[in-house]
Amino acid sequence: MSVISSGIRRKAKRKGIAYEFLFMKVNGRQLEEITKFIESGIIKVILDKVYPFEQTNEALEYIQRGHAEDKVIVKIKE
């Protein structure tokens, strides 16, 4: 995994951001913990773009063209 994320690690280091990656199984208790971290500001989610569900194809094209720097969200409903 370190080879794959080396570019991300370099970008984070330049910006003074701590970057960690881990695999998790879906677990309600863990999701509650993560939600608390996000809501308290311990974890900051950085969004690039938010697309409505009807523009899913455009969102995928944006990602595939390599323009996405951060998270790209497809919003299912309002």
Backbone bond lengths (Angstrom), bond angles and torsions (degrees), N, CA, C in turn:
res aa  C-N    CA-C-N  psi(-1)  N-CA   C-N-CA  omega(-1)  CA-C   N-CA-C  phi
1 M - - - 1.443 - - 1.522 111.28 -
2 S 1.321 118.39 -30.26 1.462 120.07 -175.91 1.523 112.16 -63.95
3 V 1.334 118.10 -32.85 1.464 120.61 178.08 1.520 109.98 -67.00
4 I 1.324 116.52 -42.16 1.461 121.19 -178.88 1.523 111.10 -65.69
5 S 1.310 117.19 -40.46 1.462 119.84 -174.89 1.524 113.72 -93.76
6 S 1.320 118.33 7.84 1.469 119.44 -176.29 1.527 112.23 -61.53
7 G 1.326 117.88 -38.31 1.466 120.59 178.03 1.515 111.78 -64.17
8 I 1.310 115.90 -41.48 1.463 120.47 178.63 1.523 109.72 -65.61
9 R 1.324 116.32 -41.79 1.467 120.23 179.76 1.531 111.11 -61.74
10 R 1.334 116.93 -41.01 1.472 120.18 179.06 1.526 110.79 -63.91
11 K 1.345 116.47 -45.37 1.466 119.84 179.36 1.526 110.88 -60.79
12 A 1.314 115.92 -44.06 1.465 120.13 -179.72 1.521 110.77 -62.09
13 K 1.323 116.62 -43.93 1.468 120.78 -178.77 1.526 110.73 -61.69
14 R 1.348 116.83 -42.11 1.472 120.41 179.16 1.525 111.57 -60.71
15 K 1.341 116.01 -33.00 1.462 120.22 -178.32 1.525 112.74 -92.87
16 G 1.340 116.41 2.01 1.462 119.80 179.90 1.520 113.39 71.96
17 I 1.331 116.29 30.64 1.462 121.82 -177.35 1.520 109.44 -108.28
18 A 1.320 116.34 136.02 1.468 120.84 175.04 1.525 108.21 -80.55
19 Y 1.331 116.95 128.09 1.466 121.68 -179.10 1.519 109.29 -121.30
20 E 1.310 116.15 127.69 1.460 122.18 175.30 1.521 108.06 -135.13
21 F 1.306 116.37 146.81 1.459 121.65 178.23 1.512 107.80 -130.00
22 L 1.327 116.19 134.63 1.448 118.44 174.58 1.517 109.82 -148.30
23 F 1.331 115.04 150.55 1.456 121.16 176.51 1.519 108.00 -89.95
24 M 1.326 116.22 139.29 1.458 120.60 179.09 1.518 109.67 -134.57
25 K 1.304 115.57 152.61 1.456 121.09 169.67 1.519 106.63 -91.13
26 V 1.328 116.24 149.74 1.457 119.77 178.70 1.525 108.08 -66.38
27 N 1.312 115.14 125.31 1.448 121.17 -175.98 1.525 106.88 -151.59
28 G 1.320 117.03 123.24 1.460 121.19 -176.70 1.509 113.86 -55.64
29 R 1.327 117.37 -42.31 1.464 120.64 -179.10 1.530 110.88 -64.46
30 Q 1.345 116.34 -43.14 1.466 119.63 179.05 1.524 110.76 -64.69
31 L 1.332 116.91 -40.19 1.464 119.85 178.63 1.529 110.94 -63.29
32 E 1.329 117.56 -37.30 1.466 120.59 175.87 1.525 110.89 -62.62
33 E 1.328 116.73 -42.21 1.472 121.19 178.76 1.532 110.68 -62.18
34 I 1.332 115.97 -46.82 1.466 120.27 -179.82 1.522 110.10 -61.93
35 T 1.340 116.53 -41.73 1.463 120.68 178.48 1.525 110.32 -58.59
36 K 1.322 117.37 -42.36 1.472 120.95 178.14 1.529 110.86 -62.05
37 F 1.334 116.79 -41.95 1.467 120.33 179.24 1.526 111.05 -63.12
38 I 1.324 116.65 -41.53 1.469 120.65 179.78 1.524 110.02 -66.72
39 E 1.344 116.46 -47.80 1.463 120.32 -178.22 1.528 112.42 -63.70
40 S 1.328 117.53 -32.40 1.467 120.43 -179.70 1.527 112.68 -84.33
41 G 1.345 116.70 -9.40 1.455 120.11 178.85 1.515 114.60 90.65
42 I 1.335 117.65 1.49 1.466 120.19 177.20 1.525 109.77 -65.14
43 I 1.334 115.64 -42.32 1.468 121.21 174.72 1.517 106.89 -107.64
44 K 1.313 116.50 129.17 1.461 120.81 178.52 1.523 108.63 -111.76
45 V 1.327 115.72 120.90 1.458 121.42 177.68 1.521 107.54 -90.61
46 I 1.321 116.44 125.65 1.460 121.01 -178.37 1.522 108.19 -105.73
47 L 1.318 115.54 119.36 1.462 121.10 -178.36 1.517 110.68 -98.59
48 D 1.310 115.21 140.96 1.457 121.70 174.05 1.529 108.42 -92.79
49 K 1.332 115.90 -59.62 1.466 121.18 -179.13 1.514 109.93 -146.14
50 V 1.345 115.22 153.89 1.460 122.23 173.53 1.523 107.14 -122.49
51 Y 1.329 115.76 125.76 1.460 122.01 179.59 1.522 109.48 -112.37
52 P 1.347 117.90 142.66 1.465 119.02 170.99 1.532 108.88 -70.30
53 F 1.313 116.45 157.21 1.460 121.47 -177.11 1.533 111.95 -52.85
54 E 1.324 116.06 -36.57 1.469 120.40 -178.27 1.526 112.31 -64.10
55 Q 1.319 118.21 -16.73 1.464 121.99 -179.62 1.530 112.15 -109.36
56 T 1.329 116.20 29.74 1.466 120.72 -179.82 1.521 111.51 -57.36
57 N 1.329 117.43 -42.20 1.471 120.10 179.64 1.526 111.54 -60.68
58 E 1.335 116.88 -40.98 1.460 120.08 178.70 1.533 110.69 -64.69
59 A 1.330 116.31 -38.48 1.467 120.23 178.54 1.525 110.46 -62.71
60 L 1.321 116.68 -44.63 1.467 120.50 179.27 1.526 111.25 -64.38
61 E 1.330 116.96 -40.20 1.469 120.38 177.93 1.531 110.43 -62.99
62 Y 1.320 116.65 -41.52 1.467 121.84 179.25 1.527 110.19 -58.79
63 I 1.324 115.98 -45.03 1.466 120.77 179.53 1.523 110.52 -66.70
64 Q 1.328 116.83 -45.84 1.468 121.11 -177.12 1.520 112.27 -64.24
65 R 1.333 117.62 -30.93 1.467 120.43 178.23 1.524 111.69 -74.45
66 G 1.328 116.80 -7.15 1.460 120.24 177.33 1.514 114.39 82.83
67 H 1.336 117.24 16.68 1.462 119.85 -178.06 1.526 113.10 -83.06
68 A 1.321 117.03 -21.16 1.468 120.28 -175.15 1.524 110.42 -70.95
69 E 1.319 115.89 125.57 1.467 121.61 176.49 1.524 110.25 -100.00
70 D 1.322 116.25 -28.93 1.456 121.43 -177.58 1.530 108.70 -133.33
71 K 1.314 117.59 -155.89 1.462 121.77 -176.27 1.520 110.87 -71.10
72 V 1.331 115.49 136.77 1.460 122.61 172.99 1.527 106.17 -112.28
73 I 1.317 116.17 124.75 1.458 122.36 -174.82 1.520 109.77 -110.40
74 V 1.328 116.22 137.27 1.464 122.05 169.11 1.523 105.56 -108.54
75 K 1.322 115.29 113.70 1.464 121.31 -175.56 1.524 108.98 -84.43
76 I 1.322 116.45 120.01 1.459 121.53 -176.37 1.520 111.56 -73.91
77 K 1.326 118.28 -46.81 1.467 120.65 177.26 1.516 109.78 -149.68
78 E 1.321 114.98 160.49 1.476 121.51 -178.60 1.497 111.61 -69.56
